[in-house]
């Protein structure tokens, strides 16, 4: 089921999500819904608070080549174990901040630990777009958006555009 994606500004996008204590069938349904919503958008990552669920789960798939096998990842309680000193700049966007993009600098490589959809502990190192995406999505679980890395002027400009967009969407 495709779920509606919250648009910034929304108080639910600013909250810290509590950890998942049990990987249940309900959580797996939410994971499937989130993947469907992400692919439909289309996007490469989605965090539970973006669909109004305050729980520490993210989904991502950064395989860009349409001919390549998709790699949907579900991460429950993801956490970054270590990050490289080397940094990378990517032009980031967000499904909760439609059509706004800006350069964000983050560690180029990260090692991440999470529970998969079966509740098994996984650990993997990510680089390139995957590293940026997983950090962006984990930020969502802590109430942080990519625009929080921008200078206040730029952030306020984007927020004003989103307020206007939400008014237009409410009228439509
Ligand atoms: Zn986002």
Boltz pocket constraint, residues with backbone or C-beta under 6 A from the ligand:
constraints:
  - pocket:
      binder: B
      contacts: [[A, 45], [A, 93], [A, 94], [A, 95], [A, 96], [A, 136], [A, 137], [A, 140]]
      max_distance: 6.0
